[in-house]
Amino acid sequence: MTTENKNTQQLTKKDNIRHVVWFFIFSNSAGIIQALSFTFCNEILKLAYIPCYLTALTLSVVWNFTLNREITFKSATNIPKAMAKIAAFYVVFAPLSTWWGNAMTQAGINEYLVLAFTMCINLTTEFLYYRFVVFRNSINTNKRAQKQREKELEKQGKEENKGVSDEKTFQKREN
């Protein structure tokens, strides 16, 4: 089975909640990287908003993609193909967010407030894009997901066997 085939495993409500929670956690770690690198470029290097923002955005995207591909969505999808899809997202998002960020800072809005606002927009739109475009057919296909599935099946088998042995014990007691 290739990872680009339709993922036959149905996702449960619990799976979808787990995706949101893990994505949020990893995106926050990427946000910390973005905020720290933005601050470094802004305060130490004294760069203008645009190069600060684009440098910070690039670092956070690479971090976020790596963690979310492996752990949140457990995807074994083709990495260059998935990265190309992420690049397509940022071909649209980066110019738009750079444009509105620059316009807002030029209007006198604090650059850190602009960054926080932009990061919230990015969190929401990027999750939806990852979930429904990048990894939609390859969720739970990597080795980590396969091991988890095997453990769940093993546990399920033990529970079924326990039920059979409990039933046999009950029958023996009746006789």
Kinemage of the C-alpha trace (Angstrom):
@kinemage 1
@onewidth
@group {chain A} dominant
@subgroup {mainchain}
@vectorlist {calphas} color= white
{ca met a 1} P 0.000 0.000 0.000
{ca thr a 2} L 1.427 3.373 -0.937
{ca thr a 3} L 0.929 6.309 1.345
{ca glu a 4} L -0.690 8.346 -1.391
{ca asn a 5} L -3.590 5.910 -1.680
{ca lys a 6} L -6.851 6.748 -0.022
{ca asn a 7} L -6.422 6.181 3.702
{ca thr a 8} L -8.960 3.481 4.484
{ca gln a 9} L -8.826 3.962 8.239
{ca gln a 10} L -11.715 6.079 9.456
{ca leu a 11} L -10.680 8.755 11.908
{ca thr a 12} L -12.594 8.893 15.147
{ca lys a 13} L -13.635 12.005 17.017
{ca lys a 14} L -10.812 11.194 19.448
{ca asp a 15} L -8.309 11.089 16.533
{ca asn a 16} L -9.462 14.477 15.264
{ca ile a 17} L -9.285 16.038 18.733
{ca arg a 18} L -5.789 14.575 19.168
{ca his a 19} L -4.754 16.166 15.852
{ca val a 20} L -5.984 19.580 16.956
{ca val a 21} L -4.305 19.332 20.366
{ca trp a 22} L -0.933 18.114 19.044
{ca phe a 23} L -0.994 20.623 16.185
{ca phe a 24} L -1.696 23.401 18.682
{ca ile a 25} L 1.150 22.260 20.957
{ca phe a 26} L 3.681 21.947 18.133
{ca ser a 27} L 2.532 25.180 16.540
{ca asn a 28} L 3.101 26.923 19.847
{ca ser a 29} L 6.645 25.562 19.942
{ca ala a 30} L 7.060 26.819 16.368
{ca gly a 31} L 5.568 30.112 17.527
{ca ile a 32} L 8.231 30.376 20.208
{ca ile a 33} L 10.892 29.799 17.558
{ca gln a 34} L 9.232 32.405 15.353
{ca ala a 35} L 8.934 34.956 18.157
{ca leu a 36} L 12.515 34.457 19.341
{ca ser a 37} L 13.996 34.635 15.853
{ca phe a 38} L 11.834 37.669 15.028
{ca thr a 39} L 12.985 39.358 18.222
{ca phe a 40} L 16.622 38.544 17.446
{ca cys a 41} L 16.338 40.001 13.935
{ca asn a 42} L 14.374 43.026 15.143
{ca glu a 43} L 16.229 43.908 18.355
{ca ile a 44} L 19.782 42.631 17.786
{ca leu a 45} L 20.204 42.831 14.010
{ca lys a 46} L 17.924 45.907 13.723
{ca leu a 47} L 16.348 44.632 10.507
{ca ala a 48} L 13.103 45.998 9.074
{ca tyr a 49} L 9.823 44.168 9.635
{ca ile a 50} L 9.800 42.224 6.339
{ca pro a 51} L 13.170 40.418 6.645
{ca cys a 52} L 12.548 39.778 10.359
{ca tyr a 53} L 9.157 38.277 9.640
{ca leu a 54} L 10.204 36.154 6.652
{ca thr a 55} L 13.255 34.720 8.448
{ca ala a 56} L 11.190 33.867 11.525
{ca leu a 57} L 8.363 32.422 9.432
{ca thr a 58} L 10.719 30.147 7.487
{ca leu a 59} L 12.299 28.738 10.655
{ca ser a 60} L 8.926 28.070 12.266
{ca val a 61} L 7.487 26.398 9.146
{ca val a 62} L 10.337 23.896 8.897
{ca trp a 63} L 10.048 23.045 12.612
{ca asn a 64} L 6.256 22.793 12.504
{ca phe a 65} L 6.183 20.637 9.366
{ca thr a 66} L 8.715 18.177 10.761
{ca leu a 67} L 6.896 17.618 14.058
{ca asn a 68} L 3.374 17.594 12.682
{ca arg a 69} L 4.171 15.208 9.845
{ca glu a 70} L 5.798 12.673 12.146
{ca ile a 71} L 3.782 12.960 15.363
{ca thr a 72} L 0.457 14.749 14.854
{ca phe a 73} L -0.625 13.233 11.549
{ca lys a 74} L 1.763 10.239 11.641
{ca ser a 75} L 2.203 10.494 7.895
{ca ala a 76} L 4.573 8.490 5.730
{ca thr a 77} L 3.777 10.641 2.722
{ca asn a 78} L 6.464 11.630 0.254
{ca ile a 79} L 8.359 14.424 2.027
{ca pro a 80} L 9.284 16.512 -1.052
{ca lys a 81} L 5.701 16.306 -2.305
{ca ala a 82} L 4.307 17.319 1.106
{ca met a 83} L 6.834 20.164 1.392
{ca ala a 84} L 5.830 21.346 -2.090
{ca lys a 85} L 2.219 21.522 -0.891
{ca ile a 86} L 3.328 23.526 2.159
{ca ala a 87} L 5.361 25.794 -0.131
{ca ala a 88} L 2.207 26.352 -2.217
{ca phe a 89} L 0.373 27.426 0.949
{ca tyr a 90} L 3.135 29.889 1.779
{ca val a 91} L 3.285 31.230 -1.781
{ca val a 92} L -0.120 32.676 -0.923
{ca phe a 93} L 0.158 33.200 2.848
{ca ala a 94} L 3.633 34.761 3.055
{ca pro a 95} L 3.030 37.644 0.623
{ca leu a 96} L -0.404 38.370 2.086
{ca ser a 97} L 0.777 38.273 5.684
{ca thr a 98} L 3.900 40.259 4.835
{ca trp a 99} L 1.746 42.861 3.078
{ca trp a 100} L -0.770 43.243 5.920
{ca gly a 101} L 1.977 43.057 8.546
{ca asn a 102} L 3.991 45.783 6.882
{ca ala a 103} L 0.887 47.924 6.350
{ca met a 104} L -0.144 47.525 9.994
{ca thr a 105} L 3.316 48.375 11.355
{ca gln a 106} L 3.547 51.369 9.009
{ca ala a 107} L 0.189 52.490 10.451
{ca gly a 108} L 1.797 52.515 13.887
{ca ile a 109} L 0.562 49.188 15.269
{ca asn a 110} L 3.190 47.498 17.424
{ca glu a 111} L 5.125 44.900 15.424
{ca tyr a 112} L 4.721 42.289 18.175
{ca leu a 113} L 0.927 42.685 18.158
{ca val a 114} L 0.983 42.337 14.382
{ca leu a 115} L 3.140 39.232 14.697
{ca ala a 116} L 0.768 37.694 17.287
{ca phe a 117} L -2.279 38.408 15.105
{ca thr a 118} L -0.560 36.935 12.051
{ca met a 119} L 0.520 33.857 13.985
{ca cys a 120} L -3.099 33.216 15.068
{ca ile a 121} L -4.309 33.450 11.476
{ca asn a 122} L -1.461 31.166 10.406
{ca leu a 123} L -2.263 28.583 13.118
{ca thr a 124} L -5.857 28.230 11.996
{ca thr a 125} L -5.374 28.241 8.243
{ca glu a 126} L -2.290 26.054 8.352
{ca phe a 127} L -4.020 23.364 10.448
{ca leu a 128} L -6.883 23.180 7.977
{ca tyr a 129} L -4.444 23.036 5.061
{ca tyr a 130} L -2.296 20.309 6.669
{ca arg a 131} L -5.323 18.227 7.641
{ca phe a 132} L -7.395 18.492 4.455
{ca val a 133} L -4.760 19.039 1.757
{ca val a 134} L -1.257 17.936 2.709
{ca phe a 135} L -1.992 14.826 4.788
{ca arg a 136} L -5.637 14.068 3.964
{ca asn a 137} L -4.870 10.666 2.389
{ca ser a 138} L -1.875 9.686 4.494
{ca ile a 139} L -2.883 10.166 8.123
{ca asn a 140} L -1.688 7.330 10.384
{ca thr a 141} L 0.509 5.696 7.743
{ca asn a 142} L 4.007 5.966 9.241
{ca lys a 143} L 5.815 3.391 11.397
{ca arg a 144} L 4.738 5.108 14.618
{ca ala a 145} L 1.073 4.735 13.609
{ca gln a 146} L 1.570 1.127 12.491
{ca lys a 147} L 3.103 0.219 15.877
{ca gln a 148} L 0.249 1.943 17.688
{ca arg a 149} L -2.314 0.094 15.540
{ca glu a 150} L -0.576 -3.247 16.249
{ca lys a 151} L -0.662 -2.553 20.004
{ca glu a 152} L -4.351 -1.678 19.821
{ca leu a 153} L -5.126 -4.874 17.872
{ca glu a 154} L -3.090 -6.935 20.328
{ca lys a 155} L -4.937 -5.359 23.258
{ca gln a 156} L -8.255 -5.933 21.523
{ca gly a 157} L -7.331 -9.595 20.908
{ca lys a 158} L -6.421 -10.084 24.572
{ca glu a 159} L -9.722 -8.552 25.649
{ca glu a 160} L -11.650 -10.840 23.272
{ca asn a 161} L -9.746 -13.895 24.517
{ca lys a 162} L -10.411 -12.854 28.107
{ca gly a 163} L -14.118 -12.642 27.307
{ca val a 164} L -14.054 -16.164 25.824
{ca ser a 165} L -12.197 -17.592 28.840
{ca asp a 166} L -14.583 -15.784 31.238
{ca glu a 167} L -17.517 -17.320 29.375
{ca lys a 168} L -15.968 -20.811 29.607
{ca thr a 169} L -15.359 -20.306 33.339
{ca phe a 170} L -18.981 -19.242 33.799
{ca gln a 171} L -20.193 -22.323 31.892
{ca lys a 172} L -18.034 -24.624 34.064
{ca arg a 173} L -19.493 -23.056 37.222
{ca glu a 174} L -23.041 -23.653 35.964
{ca asn a 175} L -22.319 -27.384 35.415
